[in-house]
Amino acid sequence: MGPGVALMGMGRLTAGLAVLALLAACGSEKVEVNPIGTMVGTVAKATIAKAKAKRSGATAQAAAPVTREAIEAYAMPILRVTIPTRGADALVTITDQKGDIVTWSTTDGTTFTFRSGILIQTRGLGADLMSADAPSLTQLMQDGGTHQRVYFFLGADDATTRRTYDCAVKVVGPEMIEVFQKQHRTTRVAEVCARQGGTITNEFWIEGKTVRKSKQLTSGAIGFIETEQVVD
Amino acid sequence: MTKSLNLNGATGLIDLPSGEAQDDARFSFSTALVGPISRATISFQITERLSASFRFQTWRDWNTLFPAESEDFDARGFDIRYQVLKESQYLPSLTIGLIDFAGEGLFSSEYIAATKGFGDRLKVTAGLGWGRLGTDGSIGQPFGSRPPVDPAVSGKLNSDQWFRGDAAPFAGIEYKINDTWTFKAEYSSDAYLLEDETRGLIERDSPFNFGLEYQRNPNFRFGAYSLYGSEVALAFHVILDPKTRATGGVMGAAPVPVKARPSRASDPDAYDGGWVSQPDAGPLLRKNLAKRLAVDGIRIEDLAYTATTVQIRIRSGRLDAASQAIGRTARALSHVMPASVEVFEIVPVVNGIGASKVTIRRSDLEQLEFAADNASLLRQRVTIADAGPWPSPSVGDDDLYPKFRWSLKPTFRLTEPLKGEAGLRLSASYDIQPGLVLSGSIYGRAFGNIDRSGNPSTSVLQPVRSDRSRYNKFGDPALESLTLAWYARPAEDVYSRVTFGYLERMHAGVSGEVLWKPVDSRLALGAEVNYTKQRDTDGGLGFDEYDYDVVTGHVSAYYDFGNGFVGQLDVGKYLAGDVGATVSLDRIFVNGWRIGAFATVTDASDEDYGNGGFDKGVRFSIPLNWAMGNQTRNSIGATLRQSNGDSGARVDVDGRIYDSIRDYHTDALDPEWGRVWR
């Protein structure tokens, strides 16, 4: 993994949680000092928090199992993001929200932006998803529905690369899933997208109006990311 | 199957070329040992079909049979090749090429070669060679006899010889044993007359060559061969793809989100422009902006605003893409500027002068942040124009950025493919006012193998360059430069520079330049006049060693052909007093890679040129962030020339305008515009 992508490994999950704790603490302190910085987890603060976490010996606690209780104690929405091609696994927090568009960030400033749970942008991964013409959640819940999906990646040559797919929605059916020791009754949906270069399948486990779990394409180089909404 | 390189660093078999071409833009460094011969080659696939190589060869024991000769021998040559046919189901790929086509003729050869793959493991090549490649097994002279190279035109295009004289067939196969190993065998039509019969360096016992190549990683390839029944050869290739970042994409943290303003209906007070009259608004805004921009290494040179418009002048030090610096600045403005400010004017500043002005409407930024294809949509709504005059009244810089900068950096310079030097450079500069810069640098050598013999030049011309070995030897450490430079914008689309002092390590004086370059124009025109004296070789301040001063100057035209190809034509008088013209062509990649070639013809007589005929060479520059992914604007590179003579030499002054402002004009901004949202 290159410098700048310091998503936490699963082994360091607890360390990550300690960071979250400090982050929250920092955030509230900072608000008074810096009226601009109302957001939690901007790059600079996160880095400081991370350093503090290291100093406070958070790594030493890494062996302790991560419980839902511990995560919920932070009282903020938490998403788990896994990037198999990078061997990365992180718990991320919200840094920006504009209507149904939510941006989640790691402590070192890698962000994932979703519209109603559907990935539309990433930043900080290298081969980022710069923007996307993605379906709405309603479209994804209509079995047999079709739509066009367009991805705009930042290619390896720094030029914007466009990939257009024709997609069909297949509602697989109800499925019980477990996210951090909690059971969720979801509807599993597959979005099968084809273009001349090949076929990809995005998968969603939808609970009410929430994408509880998903596997979505980011870019050609990064491949799929997996998400689990741990705390709403 | 991989399109592999041969011992000459060109696409081919072992010692012979093939009909294939590398992928577009592939850039390779090859080194090969062939018995007593060392070859170092740089090759570049200029377009999908056209490629060129620059090769440097040396021989150990060159004078074994000629003890009276003491001079070592080295040869530098250029190849060029064009793929006429790409391989298809029934037809082979077909390439026509010229080897050492503008040299002394010792290695000149021409060929056509065809290569066809059978299945995914076997490739067969057959070809016909002339010149050196026609020296064994000739089938006659299809295009007449080959005249000897006239020494008077040595180093020029030896087109009289091309495809003349004996033609001889050659052939070979390439067999892929597994994913990492390849076997190659060939029948060569090169008799190695020079090395075998003339110099007694190589015994050519057989026309057959065999070898194995190993490649695990797309960037490195190794080969070991049996050559001509008597010699062992080794090859090592470094193969780079300028179009693909080693890290897959540009790294670095995400930007801050665009800050959304409250709607005018919900909070009309937020849009009140009354804040403009607050006396401390300017310094406060500037301070808040500076804090946000510092994260990305962006400095504020100046800030001016009204209730509805803000103009910010920025200097970007770390981000390699101007569009990303512009995007980050716009995001910062969205957080700091009061809601009544709708128009963001961002002026990137280089050497104290505005390079262009990018105008972004704040509402477009807000609307398009998450839109599909937001880069193209934003570009349609953004205007990029001349920077215009310095805004007035403005908040000023108020010492928020350091006016004094210094650095101590290791440097590496390559003078020939196998010769270089590593050293340390201490540089410092001080901005007296925007556009007026005092700067200097001192260089000290650490180690290397460049020429430091200190022998005086034998050039007929004034040794404006050919005493470099004396400068290398005596000037260590040396004051490389100490200058006062003044950059200005005398009129719209016009830029100027005057540099006074120790311009470079060999020459000092005054250099003036004017450039006309509209922001959206492919064409730029410039003129430069210099008056210089040659400096002492000890790297000090004196002018006692040479009694030489000269007025030089050029008129220049620059043209951006698109797809990254930029051409330049300079006509004028060169340092040694010779008059002529330089043509150059560079391919500049979006990520900052730059590879180019140049040729200079002047009225200096052929003897004056030394062994190069006319001055020609190649240059390349590799941005470090392409390899490392980190945020830096540093790069490594070199200029390699065929001859090291004194003709066609120009003053090497820092801060020439075209290259410093091009990054901020539309031809360079548009291809990388996607990074505005990065």
Boltz contact constraints between the chains, C-beta under 6 A:
constraints:
  - contact:
      token1: [A, 2]
      token2: [B, 247]
      max_distance: 6.0
  - contact:
      token1: [A, 2]
      token2: [B, 251]
      max_distance: 6.0
  - contact:
      token1: [A, 2]
      token2: [B, 629]
      max_distance: 6.0
  - contact:
      token1: [A, 3]
      token2: [B, 630]
      max_distance: 6.0
  - contact:
      token1: [A, 4]
      token2: [B, 251]
      max_distance: 6.0
  - contact:
      token1: [A, 4]
      token2: [B, 252]
      max_distance: 6.0
  - contact:
      token1: [A, 43]
      token2: [B, 253]
      max_distance: 6.0
  - contact:
      token1: [A, 96]
      token2: [B, 257]
      max_distance: 6.0
  - contact:
      token1: [A, 98]
      token2: [B, 260]
      max_distance: 6.0
  - contact:
      token1: [A, 101]
      token2: [B, 370]
      max_distance: 6.0
  - contact:
      token1: [A, 103]
      token2: [B, 257]
      max_distance: 6.0
  - contact:
      token1: [A, 109]
      token2: [B, 253]
      max_distance: 6.0
  - contact:
      token1: [A, 109]
      token2: [B, 254]
      max_distance: 6.0
  - contact:
      token1: [A, 111]
      token2: [B, 254]
      max_distance: 6.0
  - contact:
      token1: [A, 120]
      token2: [B, 370]
      max_distance: 6.0
  - contact:
      token1: [A, 123]
      token2: [B, 254]
      max_distance: 6.0
  - contact:
      token1: [A, 124]
      token2: [B, 253]
      max_distance: 6.0
  - contact:
      token1: [A, 124]
      token2: [B, 254]
      max_distance: 6.0
  - contact:
      token1: [A, 126]
      token2: [B, 247]
      max_distance: 6.0
  - contact:
      token1: [A, 126]
      token2: [B, 248]
      max_distance: 6.0
  - contact:
      token1: [A, 126]
      token2: [B, 249]
      max_distance: 6.0
  - contact:
      token1: [A, 126]
      token2: [B, 251]
      max_distance: 6.0
  - contact:
      token1: [A, 127]
      token2: [B, 248]
      max_distance: 6.0
  - contact:
      token1: [A, 127]
      token2: [B, 249]
      max_distance: 6.0
  - contact:
      token1: [A, 130]
      token2: [B, 677]
      max_distance: 6.0
  - contact:
      token1: [A, 131]
      token2: [B, 372]
      max_distance: 6.0
  - contact:
      token1: [A, 131]
      token2: [B, 373]
      max_distance: 6.0
  - contact:
      token1: [A, 131]
      token2: [B, 374]
      max_distance: 6.0
  - contact:
      token1: [A, 132]
      token2: [B, 372]
      max_distance: 6.0
  - contact:
      token1: [A, 133]
      token2: [B, 372]
      max_distance: 6.0
  - contact:
      token1: [A, 150]
      token2: [B, 372]
      max_distance: 6.0
  - contact:
      token1: [A, 152]
      token2: [B, 373]
      max_distance: 6.0
  - contact:
      token1: [A, 154]
      token2: [B, 249]
      max_distance: 6.0
  - contact:
      token1: [A, 154]
      token2: [B, 674]
      max_distance: 6.0
  - contact:
      token1: [A, 156]
      token2: [B, 244]
      max_distance: 6.0
  - contact:
      token1: [A, 156]
      token2: [B, 245]
      max_distance: 6.0
  - contact:
      token1: [A, 156]
      token2: [B, 248]
      max_distance: 6.0
  - contact:
      token1: [A, 157]
      token2: [B, 243]
      max_distance: 6.0
  - contact:
      token1: [A, 157]
      token2: [B, 590]
      max_distance: 6.0
  - contact:
      token1: [A, 158]
      token2: [B, 590]
      max_distance: 6.0
  - contact:
      token1: [A, 158]
      token2: [B, 591]
      max_distance: 6.0
  - contact:
      token1: [A, 158]
      token2: [B, 672]
      max_distance: 6.0
  - contact:
      token1: [A, 159]
      token2: [B, 590]
      max_distance: 6.0
  - contact:
      token1: [A, 160]
      token2: [B, 375]
      max_distance: 6.0
  - contact:
      token1: [A, 160]
      token2: [B, 674]
      max_distance: 6.0
  - contact:
      token1: [A, 221]
      token2: [B, 248]
      max_distance: 6.0
